[in-house]
Amino acid sequence: NFYGSGPVCTSTTTTTTSATTATTTVTTTTTTTTPIPGTCYPPVIGADKDTSSCSGIFPPGSCTVSCITGYTGDPVTYWCYNLDDNFEGTGPDCTSTTTTTSVTSLTSTSTSSTLTTTTTSTTTPIPGTCYPPVIGQDKDTSSCSGVFPPGTCTVRCASGYQGDPVVYHCYDLED
């Protein structure tokens, strides 16, 4: 399995405003990896929730589910008592913190638009390769798929986030 830390990613939500147009673009990318054998499947509860702390949990165990960046709400605890039921819990209730502003002049009316793109992919690792790290929706671990030990991959900030890339190492499949 991979070893590494980071990167530290900060949101780069960009809003362009002019006298006639304001545009906000939000892109959400979700990557799902097959759980380590014997661990509970992380809950699938909505794109506005971060379940990354629920990966790699053996029963009985628990994890904290919180709202992703751009949303607000109190984190909640999910419990996994056995592999038949996997995680149990409700919430959190996440509310968007994004606002859209329209500007109107005396001679024309401005237009405001929002484009949201959501991409979800599920990856089963190639036999003999390292499991990609599961470290949060603000990070892109796509270069960690299909890496045979000993090997490395570069983890970058996901689209809409910024930060320096970090190299992760996979020494063997036993770690």
N, C-alpha and C positions, 0 to 999 in steps of 0.2 A: 504494500500500500504506500501511498505517497506521504512524504514528510515535507513540511514547509509551513510558513506563516505569512498571512497577509494575502494580497496587498491591502492597504488601507484605501478604500474607495469613497469618494465624496460625490454627491449628486451634481450633475451639470445641466439640470433642466434649463433650457434656453427659451426665453420669451422675447420675441421681436415685436416692437411696437412702433408704428408710424402714425401719421395723421389719419391714415385711411384703413390700416389693417393691423390686427394683432393676432399672432399665431403661436400656439403652444403645441409642442410635439412630445408625447410620452410614449416610450417604448418599454415593454416589459418582456423579459426573456426568462423562461422557466426551464430548467434542465432536471430531469428525473433519472436517477441511477438505480438499478436493481439493488435492493438491500443486501448486506452481508448475510450469508446463511445463518439462521437462528435469531436474527434481529427482527424487530417489529417494522412493518411498513409505515413510513411517515404518513400522517393524515393528508388527504387531498381535500382542502376546504376553501379554496378561493385564491385568486391571483393577488388579492390585497393583504394576504397573510404570509408571514415568514415561518416556515416549519423546518428550517435547516437544523435546528438543535434536536430534532426528532430522528435524525439518521444515526444508525449504528447503536441503537438502544436495545439491550436484551431484556426480556421480561423477567421479573416484574420491574418496570422502570417508568420514568416520567420525563417529560420535556416541556419547555416553555414555548408557546406560540405567541408571536407578537405581530403587530402591523408593520408592513414594509414602509420604506421611506416614501413620503408623500401622503401617508395616512396616519391617523392618530387613533389611539384606543388603548385600554389597559391590557397588558399581557395576561394570558391564562395558562394553566397547567393541564396537559393531556397525560393520561395514564395508559400504559400497556401492561395488562396483567398476564396475557397469554398470546400465542401466535394465532389462535383462531379468531379472536376478536380484534387484534391489533390495538391501535390507540383509540381511547374514548375521551370525549370532552366536547365542550361547546365554546363557540366564540374564537377569538375576540370580536367585538363589534368595532369595525374599522371605518373611520370617516375620512374622506379625502380632504387634504389641506390645500389642494390646488384651487385657485380662483381664476376666473376668466374675466377680463376687463374689456369693455367696449368704449371707444372714444368717438364722440360725435362732434362734427364741426358745423358751422352755420350753413355751409354750402353743400356738404355731403355727409353721408352716414357711413361710419366705419363698419367693417365686417370682422367678426371674431370666429375662428375655427379651431377645433381641437382634433388631432389625429392620434388615435391610440392603436398600437400594433402589439399583439400578444403572440409569442411563438413558444410552443411547448414541444419538447422532444423527450423520448424515453430511449435510453441506451442500455443494452446488455453487453457487458465487456466481452471482448474476444477471449476465449479460453487461454489461460496462461499470461494474460496481460494484467497490469495493475488496475485496481479499482480507482476511477477518478475521484479526487477529493470532493466532498459535499460541504461547501463552506459559505453559502449564502447567495442570494439572487443578485447581489451587486457585483459578483465576480464571474468571469468567463473561464471555465475550466475545459473548454472544448479541445485544447491541444493535449489534454491528459488522457484522451481515449486512445486505445490501441497501442499503448506504450508497454514494451516488454522489459522486465528487470534485467540488469540494472539500467535505469533510464531516467530521463528528466522531462519535464514539461514546463511551459511558462503559463502562469495564471495572470490574467489581465483583468482590469475593471470592465464590467459589462457596459454595453451601450447606454449612455445617459449618466455614466459615472466616470470619474477621473482619478488617477493614481499611478504610481510606478509599478510595472510588472514585476513578478517575483517568480524565481525558479523553484519548483518542487522536485523532490528526488524520490524514486522508488528503487529500493535496493534489492528486495526480493518479495515474494508473495506471502511470506509467513508473518511479516511485520504488520 
